[in-house]
Protein backbone atom coordinates (compact mmCIF):
# COMPACT_ATOMS: atom_id res chain seq x y z
CA UNK A 1 0.00 0.00 0.00
CA UNK A 2 1.18 3.52 -0.79
CA UNK A 3 1.01 5.70 2.32
CA UNK A 4 -0.03 9.35 2.04
CA UNK A 5 -0.57 11.81 4.87
CA UNK A 6 -3.28 14.46 5.08
CA UNK A 7 -3.20 17.35 7.55
CA UNK A 8 -5.90 20.02 7.53
CA UNK A 9 -5.45 23.11 9.66
CA UNK A 10 -9.17 23.78 10.27
CA UNK A 11 -8.66 27.39 11.34
CA UNK A 12 -6.41 28.41 8.42
CA UNK A 13 -7.73 31.48 6.63
CA UNK A 14 -10.23 32.49 9.29
CA UNK A 15 -8.37 35.63 10.32
CA UNK A 16 -8.28 36.89 6.76
CA UNK A 17 -12.04 36.76 6.44
CA UNK A 18 -12.41 39.43 9.11
CA UNK A 19 -9.36 41.54 8.24
CA UNK A 20 -6.97 40.21 10.87
CA UNK A 21 -4.11 39.48 8.39
CA UNK A 22 -3.78 35.89 9.62
CA UNK A 23 -4.81 33.43 12.32
CA UNK A 24 -1.57 32.82 14.23
CA UNK A 25 -2.15 32.52 17.96
CA UNK A 26 -5.05 31.61 20.26
CA UNK A 27 -6.09 35.21 20.97
CA UNK A 28 -6.29 36.09 17.27
CA UNK A 29 -8.41 32.99 16.66
CA UNK A 30 -10.80 33.99 19.44
CA UNK A 31 -11.03 37.47 17.96
CA UNK A 32 -11.70 36.07 14.49
CA UNK A 33 -14.50 33.85 15.80
CA UNK A 34 -16.03 36.76 17.72
CA UNK A 35 -16.05 38.76 14.48
CA UNK A 36 -17.95 36.02 12.67
CA UNK A 37 -15.18 34.13 10.84
CA UNK A 38 -16.06 30.61 9.74
CA UNK A 39 -13.68 27.75 8.85
CA UNK A 40 -12.94 27.32 5.14
CA UNK A 41 -9.81 25.15 4.96
CA UNK A 42 -11.77 21.90 4.80
CA UNK A 43 -13.74 23.14 1.80
CA UNK A 44 -10.51 23.98 -0.02
CA UNK A 45 -9.09 20.57 0.80
CA UNK A 46 -12.30 19.05 -0.58
CA UNK A 47 -11.74 20.92 -3.87
CA UNK A 48 -8.33 19.28 -4.05
CA UNK A 49 -9.51 15.76 -3.30
CA UNK A 50 -12.28 16.02 -5.89
CA UNK A 51 -9.57 16.20 -8.56
CA UNK A 52 -7.52 13.40 -7.03
CA UNK A 53 -8.00 9.88 -8.32
CA UNK A 54 -8.39 7.97 -5.06
CA UNK A 55 -6.91 4.58 -5.86
CA UNK A 56 -7.66 1.55 -3.70
CA UNK A 57 -3.96 0.96 -3.02
CA UNK A 58 -3.57 4.23 -1.09
CA UNK A 59 -3.52 4.14 2.69
CA UNK A 60 -4.28 7.57 4.14
CA UNK A 61 -2.74 8.53 7.47
CA UNK A 62 -4.24 11.52 9.24
CA UNK A 63 -5.44 13.03 12.51
CA UNK A 64 -8.87 12.63 14.04
CA UNK A 65 -11.88 14.72 13.11
CA UNK A 66 -11.53 18.02 11.29
CA UNK A 67 -7.78 17.64 10.81
CA UNK A 68 -8.36 15.07 8.06
CA UNK A 69 -10.45 12.10 9.12
CA UNK A 70 -13.86 13.66 8.51
CA UNK A 71 -13.10 14.78 4.95
CA UNK A 72 -11.50 11.50 3.91
CA UNK A 73 -14.53 9.55 5.12
CA UNK A 74 -16.81 11.70 2.95
CA UNK A 75 -14.79 10.41 -0.02
CA UNK A 76 -15.33 6.81 1.03
CA UNK A 77 -11.84 6.37 2.50
CA UNK A 78 -11.01 4.53 5.72
CA UNK A 79 -8.00 6.45 7.00
CA UNK A 80 -5.56 5.27 9.66
CA UNK A 81 -5.80 7.69 12.57
CA UNK A 82 -2.31 8.52 13.80
CA UNK A 83 -3.28 11.29 16.19
CA UNK A 84 -6.47 11.39 18.27
CA UNK A 85 -7.90 14.77 19.29
CA UNK A 86 -10.36 15.05 22.16
CA UNK A 87 -11.20 18.74 21.74
CA UNK A 88 -12.81 20.97 19.15
CA UNK A 89 -10.09 23.57 18.67
CA UNK A 90 -6.73 22.54 17.22
CA UNK A 91 -3.33 24.15 17.69
CA UNK A 92 0.05 24.39 15.97
CA UNK A 93 1.26 21.66 18.33
CA UNK A 94 -1.38 19.30 16.90
CA UNK A 95 -0.11 19.96 13.37
CA UNK A 96 3.49 19.38 14.42
CA UNK A 97 2.76 16.17 16.27
CA UNK A 98 0.71 14.78 13.38
CA UNK A 99 3.44 15.60 10.87
CA UNK A 100 6.07 14.05 13.12
CA UNK A 101 4.06 10.82 13.41
CA UNK A 102 3.63 10.73 9.63
CA UNK A 103 7.37 11.03 9.12
CA UNK A 104 7.97 8.23 11.61
CA UNK A 105 5.37 6.09 9.82
CA UNK A 106 7.22 6.45 6.51
CA UNK A 107 4.59 8.25 4.45
CA UNK A 108 5.44 8.84 0.80
CA UNK A 109 4.14 12.42 0.84
CA UNK A 110 2.29 14.78 3.18
CA UNK A 111 -0.60 16.81 1.77
CA UNK A 112 -1.57 19.72 4.00
CA UNK A 113 -4.19 22.45 3.86
CA UNK A 114 -3.21 25.76 5.44
CA UNK A 115 -0.96 28.75 4.94
CA UNK A 116 2.59 29.79 5.68
CA UNK A 117 2.05 29.28 9.42
CA UNK A 118 1.07 25.66 8.81
CA UNK A 119 4.10 25.20 6.56
CA UNK A 120 6.25 26.54 9.40
CA UNK A 121 4.78 23.98 11.78
CA UNK A 122 5.53 21.15 9.37
CA UNK A 123 9.07 22.19 8.44
CA UNK A 124 9.92 22.40 12.15
CA UNK A 125 9.49 18.62 12.56
CA UNK A 126 9.78 17.19 9.03
CA UNK A 127 12.50 19.32 7.46
CA UNK A 128 13.45 17.93 4.08
CA UNK A 129 12.93 14.28 5.07
CA UNK A 130 9.48 13.81 3.50
CA UNK A 131 8.03 15.40 0.32
CA UNK A 132 5.07 17.69 0.98
CA UNK A 133 2.64 19.83 -0.95
CA UNK A 134 0.31 22.48 0.39
CA UNK A 135 -3.31 23.18 -0.48
CA UNK A 136 -3.53 27.00 -0.35
CA UNK A 137 -6.03 27.69 2.43
CA UNK A 138 -4.45 30.33 4.66
CA UNK A 139 -4.18 34.10 4.61
CA UNK A 140 -0.41 34.20 4.04
CA UNK A 141 0.74 32.13 1.06
CA UNK A 142 4.24 33.49 0.40
CA UNK A 143 6.05 30.14 0.40
CA UNK A 144 6.51 28.30 -2.92
CA UNK A 145 5.40 25.00 -1.36
CA UNK A 146 1.71 25.25 -2.34
CA UNK A 147 -0.20 24.24 -5.42
CA UNK A 148 -1.40 27.20 -7.48
CA UNK A 149 -5.00 26.35 -6.51
CA UNK A 150 -6.64 23.49 -4.60
CA UNK A 151 -7.56 21.95 -7.96
CA UNK A 152 -3.98 22.27 -9.25
CA UNK A 153 -2.81 20.50 -6.09
CA UNK A 154 -5.11 17.58 -6.84
CA UNK A 155 -3.86 17.37 -10.42
CA UNK A 156 -0.26 17.52 -9.19
CA UNK A 157 -0.85 14.59 -6.84
CA UNK A 158 -2.35 12.58 -9.68
CA UNK A 159 0.87 13.12 -11.63
CA UNK A 160 2.96 12.21 -8.57
CA UNK A 161 1.13 8.92 -8.09
CA UNK A 162 1.52 7.95 -11.75
CA UNK A 163 5.28 8.52 -11.86
CA UNK A 164 7.56 5.59 -11.07
CA UNK A 165 10.32 7.90 -9.83
CA UNK A 166 8.79 11.28 -8.97
CA UNK A 167 11.31 14.10 -8.63
CA UNK A 168 11.40 16.73 -5.88
CA UNK A 169 13.01 20.11 -5.35
CA UNK A 170 13.69 22.15 -2.22
CA UNK A 171 11.63 25.29 -1.73
CA UNK A 172 11.66 27.96 0.97
CA UNK A 173 9.22 28.23 3.84
CA UNK A 174 8.66 31.95 4.31
CA UNK A 175 6.34 33.76 6.69
CA UNK A 176 5.36 37.29 7.54
CA UNK A 177 5.25 38.58 11.09
CA UNK A 178 1.50 39.12 11.52
CA UNK A 179 1.92 41.66 14.34
CA UNK A 180 4.10 43.82 12.08
CA UNK A 181 1.71 43.41 9.13
CA UNK A 182 -1.02 44.88 11.32
CA UNK A 183 1.31 47.87 11.74
CA UNK A 184 1.77 48.07 7.94
CA UNK A 185 5.31 46.74 8.16
CA UNK A 186 6.28 43.86 5.89
CA UNK A 187 9.09 41.63 7.13
CA UNK A 188 9.57 38.16 5.64
CA UNK A 189 11.64 35.55 7.43
CA UNK A 190 13.02 32.25 6.21
CA UNK A 191 12.13 29.26 8.40
CA UNK A 192 13.63 26.41 6.42
CA UNK A 193 13.09 24.29 3.34
CA UNK A 194 10.53 21.68 2.36
CA UNK A 195 10.85 19.11 -0.39
CA UNK A 196 8.03 19.51 -2.95
CA UNK A 197 7.18 17.77 -6.25
CA UNK A 198 9.19 19.13 -9.18
CA UNK A 199 6.12 20.25 -11.11
CA UNK A 200 6.51 23.99 -11.82
CA UNK A 201 3.28 24.17 -13.83
CA UNK A 202 1.29 23.23 -10.73
CA UNK A 203 3.30 24.70 -7.84
CA UNK A 204 3.09 28.41 -7.16
CA UNK A 205 6.12 30.66 -7.42
CA UNK A 206 7.57 32.47 -4.48
CA UNK A 207 5.52 35.60 -3.80
CA UNK A 208 7.22 38.77 -4.98
CA UNK A 209 8.45 40.85 -3.39
CA UNK A 210 9.44 38.71 -0.42
CA UNK A 211 12.83 40.08 0.53
CA UNK A 212 14.86 37.91 2.85
CA UNK A 213 17.15 39.62 5.27
CA UNK A 214 20.84 39.48 4.42
CA UNK A 215 21.35 37.13 7.37
CA UNK A 216 18.69 34.72 6.10
CA UNK A 217 20.36 34.63 2.69
CA UNK A 218 23.75 34.02 4.27
CA UNK A 219 22.41 31.17 6.40
CA UNK A 220 20.78 29.58 3.33
CA UNK A 221 24.14 29.70 1.53
CA UNK A 222 25.85 28.15 4.56
CA UNK A 223 23.32 25.31 4.63
CA UNK A 224 23.98 24.57 0.96
CA UNK A 225 27.76 24.44 1.49
CA UNK A 226 27.50 22.23 4.56
CA UNK A 227 25.11 19.84 2.85
CA UNK A 228 27.49 19.38 -0.08
CA UNK A 229 30.85 19.41 1.75
CA UNK A 230 32.39 15.91 1.43
CA UNK A 231 33.12 14.02 4.63
CA UNK A 232 36.68 14.37 5.95
CA UNK A 233 37.32 17.46 3.81
CA UNK A 234 38.69 20.63 5.34
CA UNK A 235 36.53 23.69 4.83
CA UNK A 236 38.79 26.75 4.78
CA UNK A 237 36.50 29.67 5.57
CA UNK A 238 37.68 33.07 4.37
CA UNK A 239 36.86 36.43 5.98
CA UNK A 240 33.43 38.04 5.78
CA UNK A 241 29.95 37.88 7.25
CA UNK A 242 28.67 35.63 4.45
CA UNK A 243 31.33 32.99 4.99
CA UNK A 244 31.15 33.25 8.78
CA UNK A 245 27.55 32.02 8.59
CA UNK A 246 29.06 28.54 8.11
CA UNK A 247 30.47 28.61 11.62
CA UNK A 248 27.36 30.27 13.05
CA UNK A 249 25.19 27.48 11.67
CA UNK A 250 27.41 24.91 13.38
CA UNK A 251 27.46 26.88 16.64
CA UNK A 252 31.22 27.43 16.42
CA UNK A 253 33.26 30.50 17.37
CA UNK A 254 34.38 32.51 14.36
CA UNK A 255 36.96 35.04 13.28
CA UNK A 256 35.01 37.55 11.20
CA UNK A 257 38.10 39.09 9.57
CA UNK A 258 40.34 36.02 9.70
CA UNK A 259 40.52 32.52 8.23
CA UNK A 260 39.10 29.55 10.14
CA UNK A 261 39.11 25.85 9.26
CA UNK A 262 36.42 23.30 10.03
CA UNK A 263 36.31 19.55 9.45
CA UNK A 264 33.34 17.23 9.94
CA UNK A 265 31.46 19.95 11.80
CA UNK A 266 34.28 20.81 14.21
CA UNK A 267 36.56 23.86 14.37
CA UNK A 268 40.11 22.55 14.01
CA UNK A 269 42.01 25.81 13.43
CA UNK A 270 41.11 29.43 14.20
CA UNK A 271 42.46 32.70 12.79
CA UNK A 272 45.00 30.88 10.63
CA UNK A 273 48.20 32.20 9.14
CA UNK A 274 49.64 31.00 5.83
CA UNK A 275 51.86 28.46 7.61
CA UNK A 276 48.86 26.95 9.40
CA UNK A 277 47.00 26.44 6.13
CA UNK A 278 50.02 24.92 4.40
CA UNK A 279 50.46 22.45 7.27
CA UNK A 280 46.81 21.39 7.19
CA UNK A 281 46.82 20.98 3.41
CA UNK A 282 49.75 18.56 3.53
CA UNK A 283 47.47 15.71 4.61
CA UNK A 284 43.89 16.84 3.92
CA UNK A 285 41.74 17.57 0.85
CA UNK A 286 39.90 20.85 1.20
CA UNK A 287 37.33 23.31 -0.05
CA UNK A 288 38.14 27.01 0.03
CA UNK A 289 35.03 29.13 0.67
CA UNK A 290 35.40 32.80 -0.22
CA UNK A 291 33.13 35.80 -0.59
CA UNK A 292 34.07 38.95 -2.56
CA UNK A 293 34.47 42.27 -0.82
CA UNK A 294 31.31 44.32 -1.09
CA UNK A 295 31.45 47.10 -3.66
CA UNK A 296 35.02 46.26 -4.68
CA UNK A 297 34.63 42.65 -5.77
CA UNK A 298 38.04 41.40 -4.63
CA UNK A 299 38.06 37.67 -4.06
CA UNK A 300 41.74 37.19 -3.25
CA UNK A 301 44.51 39.58 -2.38
CA UNK A 302 42.56 42.05 -0.22
CA UNK A 303 42.19 41.22 3.47
CA UNK A 304 42.88 37.49 3.04
CA UNK A 305 46.56 37.45 2.15
CA UNK A 306 47.10 34.40 4.36
CA UNK A 307 45.39 32.49 1.52
CA UNK A 308 48.52 33.00 -0.51
CA UNK A 309 49.69 31.74 -3.88
CA UNK A 310 51.49 28.94 -2.04
CA UNK A 311 48.24 27.88 -0.40
CA UNK A 312 46.31 28.12 -3.66
CA UNK A 313 48.83 25.90 -5.44
CA UNK A 314 47.77 23.07 -3.11
CA UNK A 315 44.16 23.45 -4.24
CA UNK A 316 42.36 23.27 -7.58
CA UNK A 317 39.73 25.34 -9.35
CA UNK A 318 37.13 22.74 -8.29
CA UNK A 319 38.04 23.35 -4.64
CA UNK A 320 37.17 27.06 -4.81
CA UNK A 321 33.61 27.79 -3.69
CA UNK A 322 32.40 31.37 -4.13
CA UNK A 323 29.51 32.51 -1.96
CA UNK A 324 27.67 35.83 -2.00
CA UNK A 325 24.15 37.16 -1.59
CA UNK A 326 22.39 38.14 -4.80
CA UNK A 327 22.32 41.73 -3.60
CA UNK A 328 26.10 41.81 -3.27
CA UNK A 329 26.65 40.41 -6.77
CA UNK A 330 24.04 42.68 -8.32
CA UNK A 331 25.70 45.69 -6.70
CA UNK A 332 28.88 44.86 -8.65
CA UNK A 333 26.95 45.58 -11.88
CA UNK A 334 28.32 42.54 -13.75
CA UNK A 335 31.93 43.50 -13.05
CA UNK A 336 34.25 40.49 -12.67
CA UNK A 337 35.52 39.35 -9.30
CA UNK A 338 39.20 40.12 -8.87
CA UNK A 339 42.23 38.12 -7.72
CA UNK A 340 45.66 39.58 -7.11
CA UNK A 341 47.91 37.07 -5.36
CA UNK A 342 51.16 38.45 -6.72
CA UNK A 343 51.74 35.26 -8.72
CA UNK A 344 50.64 35.66 -12.35
CA UNK A 345 50.50 31.91 -12.94
CA UNK A 346 48.16 31.41 -9.98
CA UNK A 347 46.03 34.36 -11.00
CA UNK A 348 45.73 32.94 -14.52
CA UNK A 349 44.92 29.46 -13.25
CA UNK A 350 42.03 30.67 -11.07
CA UNK A 351 40.65 33.07 -13.67
CA UNK A 352 37.47 31.99 -15.44
CA UNK A 353 33.78 31.45 -14.83
CA UNK A 354 32.34 30.05 -11.61
CA UNK A 355 28.93 29.25 -10.19
CA UNK A 356 28.61 31.45 -7.11
CA UNK A 357 26.24 30.16 -4.45
CA UNK A 358 23.60 32.78 -3.62
CA UNK A 359 21.15 30.62 -1.64
CA UNK A 360 20.15 27.03 -1.05
CA UNK A 361 20.60 25.40 -4.48
CA UNK A 362 20.61 28.88 -6.04
CA UNK A 363 23.58 30.03 -8.10
CA UNK A 364 24.71 32.87 -10.37
CA UNK A 365 27.48 32.73 -12.95
CA UNK A 366 30.36 35.08 -12.15
CA UNK A 367 33.61 35.86 -13.91
CA UNK A 368 36.89 35.86 -11.99
CA UNK A 369 39.99 37.51 -13.39
CA UNK A 370 43.49 38.45 -12.39
CA UNK A 371 45.10 41.85 -13.01
CA UNK A 372 46.56 40.70 -16.33
CA UNK A 373 43.40 39.03 -17.63
CA UNK A 374 40.68 40.68 -19.64
C-alpha positions as CSV (number, residue, x, y, z in Angstrom):
1,X,0.0,0.0,0.0
2,X,1.2,3.5,-0.8
3,X,1.0,5.7,2.3
4,X,0.0,9.4,2.0
5,X,-0.6,11.8,4.9
6,X,-3.3,14.5,5.1
7,X,-3.2,17.3,7.5
8,X,-5.9,20.0,7.5
9,X,-5.4,23.1,9.7
10,X,-9.2,23.8,10.3
11,X,-8.7,27.4,11.3
12,X,-6.4,28.4,8.4
13,X,-7.7,31.5,6.6
14,X,-10.2,32.5,9.3
15,X,-8.4,35.6,10.3
16,X,-8.3,36.9,6.8
17,X,-12.0,36.8,6.4
18,X,-12.4,39.4,9.1
19,X,-9.4,41.5,8.2
20,X,-7.0,40.2,10.9
21,X,-4.1,39.5,8.4
22,X,-3.8,35.9,9.6
23,X,-4.8,33.4,12.3
24,X,-1.6,32.8,14.2
25,X,-2.1,32.5,18.0
26,X,-5.0,31.6,20.3
27,X,-6.1,35.2,21.0
28,X,-6.3,36.1,17.3
29,X,-8.4,33.0,16.7
30,X,-10.8,34.0,19.4
31,X,-11.0,37.5,18.0
32,X,-11.7,36.1,14.5
33,X,-14.5,33.9,15.8
34,X,-16.0,36.8,17.7
35,X,-16.1,38.8,14.5
36,X,-17.9,36.0,12.7
37,X,-15.2,34.1,10.8
38,X,-16.1,30.6,9.7
39,X,-13.7,27.8,8.9
40,X,-12.9,27.3,5.1
41,X,-9.8,25.2,5.0
42,X,-11.8,21.9,4.8
43,X,-13.7,23.1,1.8
44,X,-10.5,24.0,0.0
45,X,-9.1,20.6,0.8
46,X,-12.3,19.1,-0.6
47,X,-11.7,20.9,-3.9
48,X,-8.3,19.3,-4.1
49,X,-9.5,15.8,-3.3
50,X,-12.3,16.0,-5.9
51,X,-9.6,16.2,-8.6
52,X,-7.5,13.4,-7.0
53,X,-8.0,9.9,-8.3
54,X,-8.4,8.0,-5.1
55,X,-6.9,4.6,-5.9
56,X,-7.7,1.6,-3.7
57,X,-4.0,1.0,-3.0
58,X,-3.6,4.2,-1.1
59,X,-3.5,4.1,2.7
60,X,-4.3,7.6,4.1
61,X,-2.7,8.5,7.5
62,X,-4.2,11.5,9.2
63,X,-5.4,13.0,12.5
64,X,-8.9,12.6,14.0
65,X,-11.9,14.7,13.1
66,X,-11.5,18.0,11.3
67,X,-7.8,17.6,10.8
68,X,-8.4,15.1,8.1
69,X,-10.4,12.1,9.1
70,X,-13.9,13.7,8.5
71,X,-13.1,14.8,4.9
72,X,-11.5,11.5,3.9
73,X,-14.5,9.6,5.1
74,X,-16.8,11.7,2.9
75,X,-14.8,10.4,0.0
76,X,-15.3,6.8,1.0
77,X,-11.8,6.4,2.5
78,X,-11.0,4.5,5.7
79,X,-8.0,6.4,7.0
80,X,-5.6,5.3,9.7
81,X,-5.8,7.7,12.6
82,X,-2.3,8.5,13.8
83,X,-3.3,11.3,16.2
84,X,-6.5,11.4,18.3
85,X,-7.9,14.8,19.3
86,X,-10.4,15.0,22.2
87,X,-11.2,18.7,21.7
88,X,-12.8,21.0,19.2
89,X,-10.1,23.6,18.7
90,X,-6.7,22.5,17.2
91,X,-3.3,24.2,17.7
92,X,0.0,24.4,16.0
93,X,1.3,21.7,18.3
94,X,-1.4,19.3,16.9
95,X,-0.1,20.0,13.4
96,X,3.5,19.4,14.4
97,X,2.8,16.2,16.3
98,X,0.7,14.8,13.4
99,X,3.4,15.6,10.9
100,X,6.1,14.1,13.1
101,X,4.1,10.8,13.4
102,X,3.6,10.7,9.6
103,X,7.4,11.0,9.1
104,X,8.0,8.2,11.6
105,X,5.4,6.1,9.8
106,X,7.2,6.5,6.5
107,X,4.6,8.2,4.5
108,X,5.4,8.8,0.8
109,X,4.1,12.4,0.8
110,X,2.3,14.8,3.2
111,X,-0.6,16.8,1.8
112,X,-1.6,19.7,4.0
113,X,-4.2,22.5,3.9
114,X,-3.2,25.8,5.4
115,X,-1.0,28.7,4.9
116,X,2.6,29.8,5.7
117,X,2.0,29.3,9.4
118,X,1.1,25.7,8.8
119,X,4.1,25.2,6.6
120,X,6.3,26.5,9.4
121,X,4.8,24.0,11.8
122,X,5.5,21.1,9.4
123,X,9.1,22.2,8.4
124,X,9.9,22.4,12.1
125,X,9.5,18.6,12.6
126,X,9.8,17.2,9.0
127,X,12.5,19.3,7.5
128,X,13.5,17.9,4.1
129,X,12.9,14.3,5.1
130,X,9.5,13.8,3.5
131,X,8.0,15.4,0.3
132,X,5.1,17.7,1.0
133,X,2.6,19.8,-1.0
134,X,0.3,22.5,0.4
135,X,-3.3,23.2,-0.5
136,X,-3.5,27.0,-0.4
137,X,-6.0,27.7,2.4
138,X,-4.5,30.3,4.7
139,X,-4.2,34.1,4.6
140,X,-0.4,34.2,4.0
141,X,0.7,32.1,1.1
142,X,4.2,33.5,0.4
143,X,6.0,30.1,0.4
144,X,6.5,28.3,-2.9
145,X,5.4,25.0,-1.4
146,X,1.7,25.3,-2.3
147,X,-0.2,24.2,-5.4
148,X,-1.4,27.2,-7.5
149,X,-5.0,26.4,-6.5
150,X,-6.6,23.5,-4.6
151,X,-7.6,22.0,-8.0
152,X,-4.0,22.3,-9.2
153,X,-2.8,20.5,-6.1
154,X,-5.1,17.6,-6.8
155,X,-3.9,17.4,-10.4
156,X,-0.3,17.5,-9.2
157,X,-0.9,14.6,-6.8
158,X,-2.4,12.6,-9.7
159,X,0.9,13.1,-11.6
160,X,3.0,12.2,-8.6
161,X,1.1,8.9,-8.1
162,X,1.5,7.9,-11.7
163,X,5.3,8.5,-11.9
164,X,7.6,5.6,-11.1
165,X,10.3,7.9,-9.8
166,X,8.8,11.3,-9.0
167,X,11.3,14.1,-8.6
168,X,11.4,16.7,-5.9
169,X,13.0,20.1,-5.4
170,X,13.7,22.2,-2.2
171,X,11.6,25.3,-1.7
172,X,11.7,28.0,1.0
173,X,9.2,28.2,3.8
174,X,8.7,31.9,4.3
175,X,6.3,33.8,6.7
176,X,5.4,37.3,7.5
177,X,5.2,38.6,11.1
178,X,1.5,39.1,11.5
179,X,1.9,41.7,14.3
180,X,4.1,43.8,12.1
181,X,1.7,43.4,9.1
182,X,-1.0,44.9,11.3
183,X,1.3,47.9,11.7
184,X,1.8,48.1,7.9
185,X,5.3,46.7,8.2
186,X,6.3,43.9,5.9
187,X,9.1,41.6,7.1
188,X,9.6,38.2,5.6
189,X,11.6,35.5,7.4
190,X,13.0,32.2,6.2
191,X,12.1,29.3,8.4
192,X,13.6,26.4,6.4
193,X,13.1,24.3,3.3
194,X,10.5,21.7,2.4
195,X,10.8,19.1,-0.4
196,X,8.0,19.5,-2.9
197,X,7.2,17.8,-6.2
198,X,9.2,19.1,-9.2
199,X,6.1,20.2,-11.1
200,X,6.5,24.0,-11.8
201,X,3.3,24.2,-13.8
202,X,1.3,23.2,-10.7
203,X,3.3,24.7,-7.8
204,X,3.1,28.4,-7.2
205,X,6.1,30.7,-7.4
206,X,7.6,32.5,-4.5
207,X,5.5,35.6,-3.8
208,X,7.2,38.8,-5.0
209,X,8.4,40.8,-3.4
210,X,9.4,38.7,-0.4
211,X,12.8,40.1,0.5
212,X,14.9,37.9,2.8
213,X,17.2,39.6,5.3
214,X,20.8,39.5,4.4
215,X,21.4,37.1,7.4
216,X,18.7,34.7,6.1
217,X,20.4,34.6,2.7
218,X,23.7,34.0,4.3
219,X,22.4,31.2,6.4
220,X,20.8,29.6,3.3
221,X,24.1,29.7,1.5
222,X,25.8,28.2,4.6
223,X,23.3,25.3,4.6
224,X,24.0,24.6,1.0
225,X,27.8,24.4,1.5
226,X,27.5,22.2,4.6
227,X,25.1,19.8,2.8
228,X,27.5,19.4,-0.1
229,X,30.8,19.4,1.7
230,X,32.4,15.9,1.4
231,X,33.1,14.0,4.6
232,X,36.7,14.4,6.0
233,X,37.3,17.5,3.8
234,X,38.7,20.6,5.3
235,X,36.5,23.7,4.8
236,X,38.8,26.7,4.8
237,X,36.5,29.7,5.6
238,X,37.7,33.1,4.4
239,X,36.9,36.4,6.0
240,X,33.4,38.0,5.8
241,X,29.9,37.9,7.3
242,X,28.7,35.6,4.4
243,X,31.3,33.0,5.0
244,X,31.1,33.3,8.8
245,X,27.5,32.0,8.6
246,X,29.1,28.5,8.1
247,X,30.5,28.6,11.6
248,X,27.4,30.3,13.0
249,X,25.2,27.5,11.7
250,X,27.4,24.9,13.4
251,X,27.5,26.9,16.6
252,X,31.2,27.4,16.4
253,X,33.3,30.5,17.4
254,X,34.4,32.5,14.4
255,X,37.0,35.0,13.3
256,X,35.0,37.6,11.2
257,X,38.1,39.1,9.6
258,X,40.3,36.0,9.7
259,X,40.5,32.5,8.2
260,X,39.1,29.5,10.1
261,X,39.1,25.8,9.3
262,X,36.4,23.3,10.0
263,X,36.3,19.5,9.5
264,X,33.3,17.2,9.9
265,X,31.5,19.9,11.8
266,X,34.3,20.8,14.2
267,X,36.6,23.9,14.4
268,X,40.1,22.6,14.0
269,X,42.0,25.8,13.4
270,X,41.1,29.4,14.2
271,X,42.5,32.7,12.8
272,X,45.0,30.9,10.6
273,X,48.2,32.2,9.1
274,X,49.6,31.0,5.8
275,X,51.9,28.5,7.6
276,X,48.9,26.9,9.4
277,X,47.0,26.4,6.1
278,X,50.0,24.9,4.4
279,X,50.5,22.5,7.3
280,X,46.8,21.4,7.2
281,X,46.8,21.0,3.4
282,X,49.8,18.6,3.5
283,X,47.5,15.7,4.6
284,X,43.9,16.8,3.9
285,X,41.7,17.6,0.9
286,X,39.9,20.8,1.2
287,X,37.3,23.3,-0.1
288,X,38.1,27.0,0.0
289,X,35.0,29.1,0.7
290,X,35.4,32.8,-0.2
291,X,33.1,35.8,-0.6
292,X,34.1,38.9,-2.6
293,X,34.5,42.3,-0.8
294,X,31.3,44.3,-1.1
295,X,31.4,47.1,-3.7
296,X,35.0,46.3,-4.7
297,X,34.6,42.7,-5.8
298,X,38.0,41.4,-4.6
299,X,38.1,37.7,-4.1
300,X,41.7,37.2,-3.3
301,X,44.5,39.6,-2.4
302,X,42.6,42.0,-0.2
303,X,42.2,41.2,3.5
304,X,42.9,37.5,3.0
305,X,46.6,37.5,2.2
306,X,47.1,34.4,4.4
307,X,45.4,32.5,1.5
308,X,48.5,33.0,-0.5
309,X,49.7,31.7,-3.9
310,X,51.5,28.9,-2.0
311,X,48.2,27.9,-0.4
312,X,46.3,28.1,-3.7
313,X,48.8,25.9,-5.4
314,X,47.8,23.1,-3.1
315,X,44.2,23.4,-4.2
316,X,42.4,23.3,-7.6
317,X,39.7,25.3,-9.3
318,X,37.1,22.7,-8.3
319,X,38.0,23.3,-4.6
320,X,37.2,27.1,-4.8
321,X,33.6,27.8,-3.7
322,X,32.4,31.4,-4.1
323,X,29.5,32.5,-2.0
324,X,27.7,35.8,-2.0
325,X,24.2,37.2,-1.6
326,X,22.4,38.1,-4.8
327,X,22.3,41.7,-3.6
328,X,26.1,41.8,-3.3
329,X,26.7,40.4,-6.8
330,X,24.0,42.7,-8.3
331,X,25.7,45.7,-6.7
332,X,28.9,44.9,-8.7
333,X,26.9,45.6,-11.9
334,X,28.3,42.5,-13.7
335,X,31.9,43.5,-13.1
336,X,34.2,40.5,-12.7
337,X,35.5,39.3,-9.3
338,X,39.2,40.1,-8.9
339,X,42.2,38.1,-7.7
340,X,45.7,39.6,-7.1
341,X,47.9,37.1,-5.4
342,X,51.2,38.4,-6.7
343,X,51.7,35.3,-8.7
344,X,50.6,35.7,-12.3
345,X,50.5,31.9,-12.9
346,X,48.2,31.4,-10.0
347,X,46.0,34.4,-11.0
348,X,45.7,32.9,-14.5
349,X,44.9,29.5,-13.2
350,X,42.0,30.7,-11.1
351,X,40.7,33.1,-13.7
352,X,37.5,32.0,-15.4
353,X,33.8,31.4,-14.8
354,X,32.3,30.1,-11.6
355,X,28.9,29.3,-10.2
356,X,28.6,31.4,-7.1
357,X,26.2,30.2,-4.5
358,X,23.6,32.8,-3.6
359,X,21.2,30.6,-1.6
360,X,20.1,27.0,-1.1
361,X,20.6,25.4,-4.5
362,X,20.6,28.9,-6.0
363,X,23.6,30.0,-8.1
364,X,24.7,32.9,-10.4
365,X,27.5,32.7,-12.9
366,X,30.4,35.1,-12.2
367,X,33.6,35.9,-13.9
368,X,36.9,35.9,-12.0
369,X,40.0,37.5,-13.4
370,X,43.5,38.5,-12.4
371,X,45.1,41.9,-13.0
372,X,46.6,40.7,-16.3
373,X,43.4,39.0,-17.6
374,X,40.7,40.7,-19.6
